[in-house]
Amino acid sequence: MSSSPGSPQRQLHLNAFLMSTGHHEASWRLPESDPLASTDVEHYRKLARTAERGKLDSIFFADSPVLFGEVGRRPAGKLEPTVLLTAIAGATERIGLIATASTTYNEPYNLARRFASVDWASGGRAGWNVVTTAGPDAARNFGVDDQPAHAVRYERAAEFIEVAKKLWDSWDDDAVVADKAEGVWGDGERIRVIDHHGSHFKVRGPLNVPRPPQGHPLIVQAGSSEDGKDLAARYADAVFTAHQTLADAQAFYADLKTRTAAAGRNPDAIKVLPGIVPVIGATEAEALELERELDRLIKPEYARLQLAKTLRVAPEDLALDRELPDNLPSEDQIEGAKSRYTLIVQLARRERLTVRQLIGRLGGGRGHRTFTGTPVQVADAIQEWFDGVAADGFNIMPPVLPSGLETFVDQVVPILQERGLFRTEYTGSTLREHYGLERPANQYAGTPAPVLASVGAAL
């Protein structure tokens, strides 16, 4: 297990959050960028190899079952991330591979099988970022008129994860006998139906994939609402979160660790990884110029439309050169992305930003912290939050790809390594080992399993 905060052995965990040409919405307009990168598998393979060269814990792909935002604004097409991770697995050896998948618009059996398959295909490097998809547009893609209520989505997510874990545990680790001499491939007494009957799901099982190499793929959670934090405390191995200030990050960190302990888990068993968008230059002036160049390329008419959707107001209510209107919806009226809504409104109010200025601040990381400076300054910013017990590591969100990731790996990572804050070599081969997490025991260990003659074809 990883060390507790303050221990000299405690080290950072770094995940590379990869998004087409980069996280800044105008990155695709730079001369160096390939506007077709979002569907180029080799582009992502190269990025994964770069992250692996830097000994990062993992790479991560966001996803949503809906065409997101205005297609004129930035590259909008996305490959299905578990398929993409399988393609990347063969081009890498050690780095963890995390994909987002919705518990609102999937079924536990199919998704448990998919992540078990990626775990096998990668040799134990798979992770699942659990999301409770919000928004009426996604709902209509699945024959539903509107999104389920916030509380219902999180109730479904909790049961979804429970069912997935049961399915992964439906095979004992030694269920595959592979005895050629006796002619026995698998032992049906070590494979069991799960017979789950819950509020949202009825699943018999067993899974048709043996127990994954990691036992369970790594579980990641990215919601920071009250329901999101409770879900993370019960199930997550890592949490991706967004904060603008050290004080807010410290409060979130302490709260989540307390909730994790209250859920009967070791607080060290959950890693808190805030997002950071590092805009890096050889000098501070060079970094600031890159930031200004990117912001100049933002088309405010597109960005205002997206901001209006996020804030649940009409675009014409957001005058570009005025502050946010006073009559915004309350957080209680927001059914999706509650924590991001609150973060954006608080940022705008705290710094008295005009809509145009707010659009610029959100253009790089959609509410995640953007930090602009030299490699040493970026390393200092990371260390400040890490030493300040605000993070166990960071979700690195390069504003431009591939150059932003290459610069981080080649110029920031060595500084963190020299300070003893980050590994110089991988010491494990699985994603759980990278995060210092134990392989979970099978929840059915020691209990008899029924003979599976009636489940399907003979093993």
VEXDREN-2710 file (C-alpha; in Angstrom, 1 decimal):
% VEXDREN-2710
k/r/px/py/pz
1/MET/0.0/0.0/0.0
2/SER/1.1/3.6/-0.5
3/SER/2.3/5.6/2.4
4/SER/0.2/8.0/4.4
5/PRO/0.5/11.8/3.8
6/GLY/3.7/13.1/5.3
7/SER/5.6/9.9/5.0
8/PRO/9.0/10.2/3.2
9/GLN/8.1/7.2/1.0
10/ARG/4.9/8.8/-0.4
11/GLN/5.1/9.3/-4.1
12/LEU/3.0/10.9/-6.8
13/HIS/0.6/9.1/-9.1
14/LEU/0.4/10.7/-12.5
15/ASN/-2.3/9.9/-15.1
16/ALA/-2.3/11.4/-18.6
17/PHE/-5.8/12.5/-19.7
18/LEU/-5.6/12.3/-23.5
19/MET/-8.0/14.2/-25.8
20/SER/-7.5/14.4/-29.5
21/THR/-5.3/17.5/-30.2
22/GLY/-5.2/18.6/-26.5
23/HIS/-7.5/19.9/-23.8
24/HIS/-7.5/23.5/-25.0
25/GLU/-10.5/23.9/-27.3
26/ALA/-8.4/25.9/-29.8
27/SER/-5.5/23.4/-29.9
28/TRP/-6.6/21.9/-33.2
29/ARG/-6.1/25.3/-34.9
30/LEU/-2.4/25.5/-34.2
31/PRO/-0.1/24.9/-37.2
32/GLU/1.4/21.8/-35.5
33/SER/-1.9/20.1/-34.8
34/ASP/-3.6/17.4/-36.9
35/PRO/-7.4/18.2/-36.9
36/LEU/-8.1/14.6/-37.8
37/ALA/-6.2/13.1/-34.8
38/SER/-9.3/12.1/-32.9
39/THR/-9.8/9.1/-35.1
40/ASP/-6.2/8.3/-35.7
41/VAL/-5.3/5.2/-33.6
42/GLU/-1.6/5.6/-34.3
43/HIS/-1.8/9.1/-32.8
44/TYR/-3.0/7.7/-29.5
45/ARG/-0.5/4.8/-29.6
46/LYS/2.4/7.3/-29.9
47/LEU/0.9/9.4/-27.0
48/ALA/0.6/6.2/-24.9
49/ARG/4.3/5.3/-25.6
50/THR/5.3/8.8/-24.6
51/ALA/3.5/8.6/-21.3
52/GLU/5.0/5.1/-20.7
53/ARG/8.5/6.5/-21.4
54/GLY/7.8/9.0/-18.6
55/LYS/6.8/6.0/-16.3
56/LEU/3.3/7.5/-15.8
57/ASP/0.8/5.3/-14.0
58/SER/-1.8/5.4/-16.7
59/ILE/-3.5/7.1/-19.6
60/PHE/-7.2/7.9/-19.6
61/PHE/-10.0/8.6/-22.1
62/ALA/-13.2/10.4/-21.3
63/ASP/-16.4/9.4/-23.1
64/SER/-20.1/10.1/-23.4
65/PRO/-22.8/8.4/-25.5
66/VAL/-23.8/11.6/-27.2
67/LEU/-22.2/14.0/-29.6
68/PHE/-21.0/16.7/-27.3
69/GLY/-20.9/20.4/-27.8
70/GLU/-20.8/22.4/-31.0
71/VAL/-19.0/20.5/-33.8
72/GLY/-17.7/23.8/-35.2
73/ARG/-15.9/24.5/-32.0
74/ARG/-13.4/21.6/-31.7
75/PRO/-12.9/18.0/-32.9
76/ALA/-16.0/16.2/-31.7
77/GLY/-15.8/12.6/-33.1
78/LYS/-14.6/10.0/-30.6
79/LEU/-13.6/6.4/-30.9
80/GLU/-15.2/4.0/-28.4
81/PRO/-12.5/4.0/-25.6
82/THR/-12.4/0.3/-24.7
83/VAL/-11.9/-0.6/-28.3
84/LEU/-9.2/2.1/-28.5
85/LEU/-7.5/0.8/-25.3
86/THR/-7.3/-2.7/-26.8
87/ALA/-5.5/-1.2/-29.8
88/ILE/-3.1/0.7/-27.5
89/ALA/-2.5/-2.4/-25.3
90/GLY/-0.5/-4.1/-28.1
91/ALA/1.7/-1.0/-28.6
92/THR/2.7/-0.6/-24.9
93/GLU/4.0/-2.8/-22.1
94/ARG/3.4/-1.3/-18.7
95/ILE/1.3/1.8/-18.6
96/GLY/-2.3/1.5/-17.2
97/LEU/-5.2/2.0/-19.6
98/ILE/-8.4/3.7/-18.3
99/ALA/-11.6/4.2/-20.2
100/THR/-14.9/5.9/-19.3
101/ALA/-18.1/4.0/-19.5
102/SER/-21.6/5.0/-18.4
103/THR/-23.7/3.1/-15.8
104/THR/-26.8/5.0/-17.0
105/TYR/-26.7/3.7/-20.6
106/ASN/-25.1/0.3/-20.3
107/GLU/-25.9/-3.1/-18.7
108/PRO/-23.6/-4.7/-16.1
109/TYR/-23.0/-8.0/-17.9
110/ASN/-21.8/-6.5/-21.2
111/LEU/-19.6/-3.8/-19.5
112/ALA/-18.1/-6.3/-17.0
113/ARG/-17.2/-8.5/-19.9
114/ARG/-15.7/-5.7/-21.9
115/PHE/-13.4/-4.5/-19.1
116/ALA/-12.5/-8.0/-18.1
117/SER/-11.5/-8.5/-21.8
118/VAL/-9.4/-5.4/-21.9
119/ASP/-7.7/-6.5/-18.6
120/TRP/-6.8/-9.8/-20.2
121/ALA/-5.7/-8.2/-23.5
122/SER/-3.4/-5.8/-21.7
123/GLY/-2.0/-8.2/-19.1
124/GLY/-3.8/-6.6/-16.1
125/ARG/-3.6/-2.9/-17.0
126/ALA/-7.3/-1.9/-17.4
127/GLY/-9.3/0.7/-15.4
128/TRP/-12.9/1.8/-15.6
129/ASN/-13.9/5.4/-15.0
130/VAL/-17.5/5.1/-13.8
131/VAL/-19.8/7.9/-14.9
132/THR/-23.5/8.6/-14.4
133/THR/-24.3/10.2/-17.7
134/ALA/-26.6/13.3/-17.5
135/GLY/-28.4/15.3/-20.1
136/PRO/-31.5/14.9/-22.2
137/ASP/-29.5/14.5/-25.4
138/ALA/-27.9/11.3/-24.2
139/ALA/-31.2/10.0/-22.9
140/ARG/-32.8/10.4/-26.3
141/ASN/-30.2/8.2/-27.9
142/PHE/-31.5/5.4/-25.8
143/GLY/-35.2/5.8/-26.3
144/VAL/-35.7/7.9/-23.1
145/ASP/-37.4/11.3/-23.1
146/ASP/-35.2/12.8/-20.3
147/GLN/-32.4/11.8/-18.0
148/PRO/-33.1/9.9/-14.8
149/ALA/-32.9/12.0/-11.7
150/HIS/-29.5/12.6/-10.1
151/ALA/-30.2/10.4/-7.1
152/VAL/-31.6/7.6/-9.3
153/ARG/-28.5/7.6/-11.5
154/TYR/-26.2/7.2/-8.5
155/GLU/-28.4/4.4/-7.0
156/ARG/-28.1/2.6/-10.3
157/ALA/-24.4/3.2/-10.5
158/ALA/-23.8/1.7/-7.0
159/GLU/-25.8/-1.4/-7.9
160/PHE/-24.1/-1.6/-11.3
161/ILE/-20.7/-1.7/-9.7
162/GLU/-21.8/-4.4/-7.2
163/VAL/-23.1/-6.6/-10.1
164/ALA/-19.9/-6.1/-12.1
165/LYS/-17.8/-7.1/-9.1
166/LYS/-20.0/-10.2/-8.6
167/LEU/-19.5/-11.1/-12.3
168/TRP/-15.7/-10.7/-12.1
169/ASP/-15.7/-12.9/-9.0
170/SER/-18.0/-15.5/-10.6
171/TRP/-14.9/-17.5/-11.6
172/ASP/-12.4/-18.6/-9.0
173/ASP/-8.8/-17.7/-9.9
174/ASP/-8.1/-21.4/-10.3
175/ALA/-11.2/-22.3/-12.3
176/VAL/-9.3/-23.0/-15.5
177/VAL/-7.6/-26.3/-14.9
178/ALA/-6.3/-26.9/-18.5
179/ASP/-5.5/-30.6/-17.7
180/LYS/-4.7/-32.1/-21.1
181/ALA/-4.0/-35.6/-19.7
182/GLU/-7.4/-35.8/-17.9
183/GLY/-9.2/-33.9/-20.6
184/VAL/-10.5/-31.3/-18.2
185/TRP/-10.3/-27.6/-19.3
186/GLY/-12.3/-25.9/-16.6
187/ASP/-13.8/-26.9/-13.2
188/GLY/-17.5/-26.1/-13.1
189/GLU/-17.5/-26.3/-9.4
190/ARG/-15.2/-23.2/-9.3
191/ILE/-17.6/-21.1/-11.5
192/ARG/-20.9/-19.9/-10.1
193/VAL/-24.1/-18.1/-11.1
194/ILE/-24.5/-14.9/-9.1
195/ASP/-28.3/-14.7/-9.1
196/HIS/-28.4/-11.0/-8.5
197/HIS/-31.9/-9.5/-8.0
198/GLY/-31.9/-5.8/-7.2
199/SER/-33.8/-2.6/-7.7
200/HIS/-32.3/-1.9/-11.1
201/PHE/-30.8/-5.2/-12.4
202/LYS/-31.6/-8.9/-12.5
203/VAL/-28.5/-10.8/-13.6
204/ARG/-27.9/-14.6/-13.3
205/GLY/-24.3/-15.0/-14.5
206/PRO/-21.6/-16.3/-14.5
207/LEU/-19.5/-14.1/-16.7
208/ASN/-18.2/-15.8/-19.8
209/VAL/-14.7/-14.5/-19.2
210/PRO/-12.3/-15.9/-16.5
211/ARG/-11.6/-13.7/-13.5
212/PRO/-9.4/-10.7/-14.7
213/PRO/-5.7/-10.6/-14.0
214/GLN/-6.2/-7.8/-11.5
215/GLY/-9.2/-9.5/-9.9
216/HIS/-11.2/-6.4/-10.6
217/PRO/-10.1/-3.7/-13.1
218/LEU/-9.2/-0.5/-11.3
219/ILE/-12.4/1.5/-10.5
220/VAL/-12.1/5.3/-11.1
221/GLN/-14.8/7.8/-10.3
222/ALA/-15.1/11.4/-11.4
223/GLY/-18.1/13.0/-9.7
224/SER/-17.6/15.5/-6.9
225/SER/-21.2/16.0/-5.9
226/GLU/-22.3/14.7/-2.5
227/ASP/-23.6/11.5/-4.1
228/GLY/-20.5/11.3/-6.2
229/LYS/-18.2/11.4/-3.2
230/ASP/-20.3/8.8/-1.4
231/LEU/-20.1/6.5/-4.4
232/ALA/-16.3/7.0/-4.6
233/ALA/-15.8/6.4/-0.9
234/ARG/-17.6/3.0/-1.2
235/TYR/-16.1/1.8/-4.5
236/ALA/-13.4/3.9/-6.1
237/ASP/-9.7/3.1/-6.2
238/ALA/-8.9/6.6/-7.7
239/VAL/-10.9/9.8/-8.1
240/PHE/-10.5/12.4/-10.9
241/THR/-11.6/15.8/-9.6
242/ALA/-11.4/19.5/-10.5
243/HIS/-10.4/22.3/-8.1
244/GLN/-9.2/25.9/-8.7
245/THR/-7.6/26.6/-5.3
246/LEU/-5.4/24.7/-2.8
247/ALA/-7.9/25.3/0.0
248/ASP/-10.8/23.7/-2.0
249/ALA/-8.6/20.8/-3.0
250/GLN/-7.5/20.2/0.6
251/ALA/-11.1/20.3/1.8
252/PHE/-12.2/17.8/-0.8
253/TYR/-9.2/15.5/-0.1
254/ALA/-9.9/15.5/3.7
255/ASP/-13.7/14.9/3.1
256/LEU/-13.2/12.0/0.7
257/LYS/-10.6/10.3/2.9
258/THR/-13.0/10.7/5.9
259/ARG/-15.9/9.2/3.9
260/THR/-13.7/6.4/2.8
261/ALA/-12.8/5.5/6.4
262/ALA/-16.5/5.7/7.3
263/ALA/-17.3/3.3/4.6
264/GLY/-15.0/0.8/6.3
265/ARG/-12.1/1.1/3.8
266/ASN/-8.5/2.2/4.3
267/PRO/-8.3/5.9/3.2
268/ASP/-4.9/5.1/1.5
269/ALA/-6.8/2.7/-0.8
270/ILE/-8.3/5.7/-2.7
271/LYS/-6.1/8.0/-4.7
272/VAL/-7.2/11.6/-5.2
273/LEU/-6.0/13.1/-8.6
274/PRO/-7.0/16.7/-9.4
275/GLY/-6.8/17.8/-13.0
276/ILE/-4.1/20.2/-14.0
277/VAL/-3.6/21.8/-17.5
278/PRO/0.1/22.6/-17.6
279/VAL/1.0/25.3/-20.2
280/ILE/4.8/25.0/-20.3
281/GLY/7.5/27.2/-21.8
282/ALA/11.2/27.4/-21.5
283/THR/10.7/30.7/-19.9
284/GLU/7.6/32.1/-18.1
285/ALA/7.2/34.6/-21.0
286/GLU/7.2/31.8/-23.5
287/ALA/4.6/29.9/-21.6
288/LEU/2.4/33.0/-21.3
289/GLU/2.7/33.7/-25.0
290/LEU/1.5/30.1/-25.8
291/GLU/-1.4/30.6/-23.4
292/ARG/-2.3/33.9/-25.1
293/GLU/-2.0/32.3/-28.6
294/LEU/-4.4/29.5/-27.7
295/ASP/-6.9/31.9/-26.1
296/ARG/-6.8/34.2/-29.2
297/LEU/-7.9/31.2/-31.3
298/ILE/-11.0/30.6/-29.2
299/LYS/-14.3/31.4/-31.1
300/PRO/-16.4/33.0/-28.4
301/GLU/-19.7/32.4/-30.2
302/TYR/-19.2/28.7/-29.9
303/ALA/-17.8/28.9/-26.3
304/ARG/-20.7/31.0/-25.2
305/LEU/-23.2/28.4/-26.5
306/GLN/-21.5/25.7/-24.5
307/LEU/-21.3/27.8/-21.3
308/ALA/-25.0/28.6/-21.6
309/LYS/-25.8/24.9/-21.7
310/THR/-23.6/24.3/-18.7
311/LEU/-25.3/27.1/-16.7
312/ARG/-28.8/26.3/-18.0
313/VAL/-29.4/29.8/-19.3
314/ALA/-30.1/31.2/-22.8
315/PRO/-27.0/32.3/-24.7
316/GLU/-28.3/35.8/-25.1
317/ASP/-28.3/36.1/-21.3
318/LEU/-24.5/35.9/-21.3
319/ALA/-23.2/39.2/-22.5
320/LEU/-19.5/38.7/-23.4
321/ASP/-18.2/41.7/-21.7
322/ARG/-20.3/41.6/-18.5
323/GLU/-20.2/39.3/-15.5
324/LEU/-22.5/36.3/-15.1
325/PRO/-26.1/37.4/-14.5
326/ASP/-27.4/37.2/-10.9
327/ASN/-30.4/35.0/-11.6
328/LEU/-28.6/31.7/-12.4
329/PRO/-30.2/28.5/-11.3
330/SER/-29.4/27.2/-7.8
331/GLU/-27.3/24.1/-7.5
332/ASP/-30.4/22.2/-6.2
333/GLN/-32.0/22.9/-9.7
334/ILE/-29.1/21.2/-11.5
335/GLU/-29.6/17.5/-12.3
336/GLY/-26.3/16.8/-14.1
337/ALA/-22.6/17.8/-13.5
338/LYS/-23.6/19.6/-10.2
339/SER/-20.0/19.9/-9.0
340/ARG/-18.7/21.4/-12.2
341/TYR/-21.6/23.9/-12.3
342/THR/-20.7/25.0/-8.8
343/LEU/-17.0/25.3/-9.6
344/ILE/-17.6/27.5/-12.7
345/VAL/-20.0/29.8/-11.0
346/GLN/-17.7/30.2/-7.9
347/LEU/-14.7/30.9/-10.1
348/ALA/-16.6/33.6/-12.0
349/ARG/-17.9/35.2/-8.9
350/ARG/-14.7/35.0/-6.9
351/GLU/-12.6/36.6/-9.5
352/ARG/-15.3/38.9/-10.9
353/LEU/-14.7/37.5/-14.5
354/THR/-16.6/38.7/-17.5
355/VAL/-18.2/36.0/-19.7
356/ARG/-15.4/36.5/-22.2
357/GLN/-12.7/36.1/-19.5
358/LEU/-14.5/33.1/-18.1
359/ILE/-14.6/31.5/-21.5
360/GLY/-10.8/32.0/-21.7
361/ARG/-10.3/30.4/-18.3
362/LEU/-12.5/27.4/-19.2
363/GLY/-11.0/27.0/-22.7
364/GLY/-8.0/25.0/-21.5
365/GLY/-9.5/22.6/-19.0
366/ARG/-13.3/23.1/-18.7
367/GLY/-13.0/24.0/-15.0
368/HIS/-9.8/22.2/-14.2
369/ARG/-6.8/24.2/-12.9
370/THR/-4.7/25.7/-15.6
371/PHE/-1.1/26.5/-14.6
372/THR/1.2/28.4/-16.9
373/GLY/5.0/28.5/-16.3
374/THR/8.4/26.9/-16.7
375/PRO/9.0/23.2/-16.0
376/VAL/10.3/24.0/-12.6
377/GLN/7.3/26.2/-11.8
378/VAL/4.9/23.4/-12.9
379/ALA/6.8/20.9/-10.8
380/ASP/6.6/23.4/-7.9
381/ALA/2.8/23.7/-8.4
382/ILE/2.4/20.0/-8.3
383/GLN/4.6/19.5/-5.3
384/GLU/2.7/22.3/-3.4
385/TRP/-0.6/20.5/-3.6
386/PHE/1.0/17.1/-3.0
387/ASP/2.9/18.2/0.1
388/GLY/-0.1/20.3/1.2
389/VAL/-2.2/17.1/1.5
390/ALA/-4.5/18.2/-1.3
391/ALA/-3.7/15.4/-3.8
392/ASP/-2.2/11.9/-4.1
393/GLY/-1.2/12.8/-7.6
394/PHE/-2.5/14.5/-10.7
395/ASN/-4.6/14.0/-13.8
396/ILE/-2.2/15.7/-16.4
397/MET/-4.2/17.4/-19.1
398/PRO/-1.9/18.7/-21.8
399/PRO/-3.4/21.7/-23.6
400/VAL/-1.8/20.7/-26.9
401/LEU/-1.0/17.2/-28.1
402/PRO/1.5/15.7/-28.7
403/SER/3.8/18.6/-27.8
404/GLY/2.3/19.3/-24.3
405/LEU/2.7/15.7/-23.2
406/GLU/6.2/15.4/-24.6
407/THR/7.3/18.5/-22.8
408/PHE/5.8/17.3/-19.5
409/VAL/7.5/13.9/-19.8
410/ASP/10.9/15.3/-20.9
411/GLN/11.1/18.4/-18.7
412/VAL/8.8/18.1/-15.7
413/VAL/8.9/14.4/-14.9
414/PRO/12.8/14.5/-14.4
415/ILE/12.4/17.3/-11.9
416/LEU/9.8/15.3/-9.9
417/GLN/12.1/12.3/-10.1
418/GLU/15.1/14.2/-8.9
419/ARG/13.1/15.4/-5.9
420/GLY/12.2/11.8/-5.0
421/LEU/8.5/12.4/-5.7
422/PHE/8.0/10.1/-8.7
423/ARG/9.3/6.7/-9.8
424/THR/12.2/6.3/-12.1
425/GLU/11.2/2.8/-13.2
426/TYR/8.0/0.7/-13.0
427/THR/8.1/-1.7/-10.1
428/GLY/5.0/-3.6/-11.1
429/SER/3.3/-4.8/-14.2
430/THR/-0.4/-4.1/-13.4
431/LEU/-2.3/-0.9/-13.0
432/ARG/-3.2/-1.8/-9.4
433/GLU/0.5/-2.3/-8.7
434/HIS/1.3/1.2/-10.2
435/TYR/-1.2/2.7/-7.8
436/GLY/0.1/0.7/-4.9
437/LEU/-3.2/-1.2/-4.5
438/GLU/-3.8/-4.8/-3.5
439/ARG/-5.4/-7.3/-5.8
440/PRO/-9.0/-7.7/-4.3
441/ALA/-9.9/-11.1/-2.9
442/ASN/-12.7/-13.0/-4.5
443/GLN/-15.9/-12.3/-2.5
444/TYR/-17.0/-15.9/-3.1
445/ALA/-13.7/-17.5/-1.9
446/GLY/-14.3/-20.5/0.2
447/THR/-18.0/-20.9/-0.7
448/PRO/-19.1/-23.9/-2.8
449/ALA/-20.2/-23.2/-6.4
450/PRO/-22.9/-25.1/-8.1
451/VAL/-22.1/-27.4/-11.0
452/LEU/-22.7/-25.5/-14.2
453/ALA/-24.2/-28.2/-16.4
454/SER/-27.4/-26.2/-16.9
455/VAL/-25.8/-22.8/-17.6
456/GLY/-24.7/-23.4/-21.2
457/ALA/-22.4/-25.5/-23.3
458/ALA/-20.1/-27.8/-21.4
459/LEU/-16.8/-26.3/-20.4
END
